[in-house]
């Protein structure tokens, strides 16, 4: 393995915890933990596994190294775990960290596997009977921002992604059910749009700031 080859570590927690490593622009290792409730416990273990499989050391100053973080859309807590882990590794190792829309990585997979000749959609499970989705041109470039909503609001275009298995009668299923490949995220991530490192939650937080407490004195006066 040539020492000057670049090394990219990719982390994504938009659905499950997934880690990938690319060397010289080629995916060489992947590690996935399917339990979405244990992202915080699993992620660093997966990083160690993927780096060991790829036979790379992130501390190796002889290589060009960087980190790609999938920033969703996805559940807020899960996304935070992945992004904070990527940022922490970046600070500890002195590496650049870029945020990439997770749907963009699945779009790369769709283009590689299906070679669509028209616009298409990537859709993932948003729970609450909704989907996260984004529209892409035939080359896999995103058209507009990601959205969340009922499967019925998704454009009637060939659709790829995990949501196709959940809503086959409400989405225009284009082929096999694609899930995010963190190896592809590592290999393609440096060429995808940098969307920053804030999680793409797309929904308003469930917890809201409490309103101003009611005046007890006003209640007493009205009762008189």
Secondary structure, DSSP 8 states (H G I E B T S, - for coil): --TTS-EEEEEE-SSSEEEEEEETTEEEEEEEE--GGGHHHHHHHHHHHHHHHHT--TT-TTS-EEEEEE-BSS-HHHHHHHHHHHHHHHHHHT-EEEEE-HHHHHHHHHHHHH--SS-EEEEEEEETTEEEEEEE-TTS-EEEEEEEEEGGGS-SSEEESTHHHH-TTTS-B-SS-----HHHHHHHGGGS----SS-B--S--SS--------HHHHHHHH-
